[in-house]
């Protein structure tokens, strides 16, 4: 469970909890794939991929693009 940053703050940034779930899970998958391509079995930061994704969303590094 993600406690920091708060879920409500993350959902507000993404527009809804559903959007947060979709974006965070996609970003976490990208983080895992990138780490595996670099030859790592764990992330170099020792954080869980979903935690890393949530922090990136909170910091504004990950946004939703509308097509």
Secondary structure in CASP SS format (residue, H / E / C, confidence):
PFRMAT SS
TARGET T0000
AUTHOR 0000-0000-0000
METHOD secondary structure of the structure
MODEL  1
X C 1.00
X C 1.00
X C 1.00
X C 1.00
X C 1.00
X C 1.00
X H 1.00
X H 1.00
X H 1.00
X H 1.00
X H 1.00
X H 1.00
X H 1.00
X H 1.00
X C 1.00
X C 1.00
X H 1.00
X H 1.00
X H 1.00
X H 1.00
X H 1.00
X H 1.00
X H 1.00
X H 1.00
X H 1.00
X H 1.00
X H 1.00
X H 1.00
X H 1.00
X H 1.00
X H 1.00
X H 1.00
X H 1.00
X H 1.00
X H 1.00
X H 1.00
X H 1.00
X C 1.00
X C 1.00
X C 1.00
X C 1.00
X C 1.00
X C 1.00
X C 1.00
X C 1.00
X C 1.00
X C 1.00
X C 1.00
X H 1.00
X H 1.00
X H 1.00
X H 1.00
X H 1.00
X H 1.00
X H 1.00
X H 1.00
X H 1.00
X H 1.00
X C 1.00
X C 1.00
X C 1.00
X C 1.00
X C 1.00
X C 1.00
X C 1.00
X C 1.00
X C 1.00
END
